[in-house]
């Protein structure tokens, strides 16, 4: 039974308060007394009834009612109209669903994690079609989707055989609105202004929905336009670098590094220690200004002559364009022509279990100081078209669907780089790091010496991605009249996915395009400079008491990019991956009465997948000369698998349910990992290749849970889940390319080195992941009449995993993205015209990346408090006050131990004011949510 749960809560970091006024023509934000009639006369009569705001409480009650009828484990949120998903984007609308957390990038929700597992373990679909977002991976970039266009989202945690395979963590099923979801005429509109407390800009947001049914036909159109400005101040880029940076190269710098280690730290260097003696590689002070322009449109035409037949055509299109300016002042201690000068402080105890010595405070002989003006342009256009038929005749039910999902993404990056070499001192601070003048007489104040910085390059890259997916499915079921055998279900599905990429880069090192002459006469002082906070606008730099001046990206683009400039694509960087999947499945449902009612679903799904990858690979020059050339290459592979599933629940008493589920499932490797491509990391002496021979990651899983349904719409639920995951994709050393010539920025040869080759591979062995999920909705009115309207909605997920990260030093670490625990809690008052909520959302620490495949870098646990209060003045007017992250939580991170911080990010999100929202309804919606909170 495909039922949907409602959980409406709001959260996003660093939003400081908002006032909201809503105008409603018709009973939308308010819910009047229940009635069985839905005609116009009764609706008019209801308009004069007492107002009872039941949005949040009603959504909780509806979720509990649906949970009773669902045979497996799933949770949902449902939007009745365009105002019911007031989030920055779709991912932030999901973050209070039990077991769901989101990943944030500079304060903006981006990807969804289910039960603490990495985002690529989650399968996402829109209107039953696998979703394209241009990422090239299996994880979907939720930030491109305007949440106002979504009707419902279901997070399914225990699959059935009829569900499309692809989610080890779970499946997120998104559905856009259709006209017969709420019969009759509906007109909804809203407008907002969002004020950013750092950038001091006001951003607009508009949304509109129109829907009507004309007898058997219905038409719906909705549009959402959103502009956002997020500013982030960050002391970051702080990471470990092994002493091998200098000791792997013969010469005076190597000898001095070894001598200083012995003199100042008493450390005798050996080759075996070269990756376990680390120093502070780079410290950056950064200001990010991210401007987002999101436009989304959805439409649906539906023909529904009766409850037994429905034909719908759905369209979901939009664009998501961002311009991000990054102004970066950094001290790069690990420059190739530098070495240790004086070790002021070192730490041989904190990471002693891993044999790692950290040089915490060091003066260097020739630090590379960089001023970088970076500009990231991201243009994403997405579209999805689909048609679905539902037909019931006698005991038969037939569902057929087909459609297309596609995304086009263009990425344009530029980096204006000025460099100054001079002695400096780099050290850890309490919240990050800093580069300051050293005792060497040649030292500089890196933030106030523009004449010392020479122009090095204006670097540009351009990338274009095409992501196309097609699908068709037929599902047939027969309902039996038997008292035991209830339903037989079978069907098949075909999907085709293609991901293609073009890439190119160009580096300008002279006064004209294509120049290879290194211009060492132009300095930073020769260009117009502005304080970075004046360039982006708003308040002073928030991460530290610091100010500096740089070249604006606007000037850099005008100076270095004449009319007609476009970075050319490199044919050798092209790749395309095609994937076709055929699947067939069957299920059978039983209902037993063995002292208690027992409902069982058994099924199996057979999948066969064919993958074809084509691109270019570097080979020796065919004419026998030295060097490498790009040669076309392709391969084809196939795999198949049978995936069984089991779901059941028993009604132990009228209010006590026991659930169980077991299945095998898989997640396919990212299409980008399957591609023939090579990425060079010159500073790390490393190539990273794709691997067309990757196979899926498989999981055996089971879950048991118990649910106690309380009076007045309450529930206590607990479940235990276990997964054995096999074939996890990890990057591993697979080869070496000898005698690679590495060049300096000025065109001179840095040296000839052996480059390691890393590839994604299916790791050997299997790993266990288990966890406990607890959920409680408790209305306090069940204990005392005076507490009627008060209640709490809370959930927590604990995770235990033997899954290990991919550290070449065998440092024990969880896989990237996996959090051990998540908490969500909301205390609410919801009675009459008044609604109040205080919410807390927390995600535990997790590994953000493995630095140089050796040192795990963690994102600290993050939690925030949000508040929302609304008062329904009349059926047509509502006033709402909001506060997001009222504790002003900051984003932080560290390498291996909190005493080695990597990131301190200060984000400020907009205050918001929503203008009157007009809605005209001829019929009462099937369900209501009075939560129209919008925040940033």
Secondary structure, DSSP 8 states (H G I E B T S, - for coil): ------------SSB--EEEEEE-BSSSSSB-S--S--SHHHHHHHHTS--B--HHHHHHHHHHHHHHH-SS-EEEEE-SSGGGG-SSSTGGGSTTSTTEEEEEETTEEEEEEETT--GGGEEEEETTEE---S-SSSS--GGGS-GGGEEEEEEESS--TTS-S--SSEEEEEEE--GGGS-S-EEEEEEEEEEETTT--EEEEEEEEEEEEETTEEEEEEEEEEEEEEEEEEEE---EEETHHHHTS-SHHHHHHHHHHHHHH-----GGGTTTEEEE-EEEEEEEEEEEEEEEEEEEEEEEEETTEEEEEEEEEEEEEEEEEEEEEEEETT-TT--EEEEEEEESSTTGGGT-EEEEEEEEEEEEEEEEEEEEEEEEEEEEEEEEEEEEETTEEEEEEEEEEEEEEEEEEEEEEEEEEEEEEEEE-SSSEEEE--SSTT---TTS-GGG-EEEEEEEEEEEEEEEEEEEEEEEEEE---SSEEEEEEEEEEEEEEEEEEEEEEEE-SSSTT--S---S-BGGGS--EEHHHHH-SS--SSSS---EE--HHHHHHHH--TT------GGG-EEEEEEEEEEEEEEEEEEESSSEEEEEEEEEEEEEEEEEEEEEEEE-TTS-SSEEEEEEEEEEEEEEEEEEEEEEEESSSSEEEEEEEEEEEE---HHHHS--EEEEGGGTEEEE--TT---EEEEEEEEEEEEEETTTEEEEEEEEEEEEES-EEEEEEEEEEEEEEE-TTS-EEEEEEEEEEEEEE-SSEEEEEEEEEEEEEEGGGT-GGGTTEEEEEEEEEEEE------TT------BT--SEEEEEEEEEEETTEEEEEEEEEE--EEEEEETTTEEEEE--EEEEEEEEEEEEETTEEEEEEEESTT---EEEEESSTTSEEEEEEEEBEEEEEEEEEEEESS--SS---------
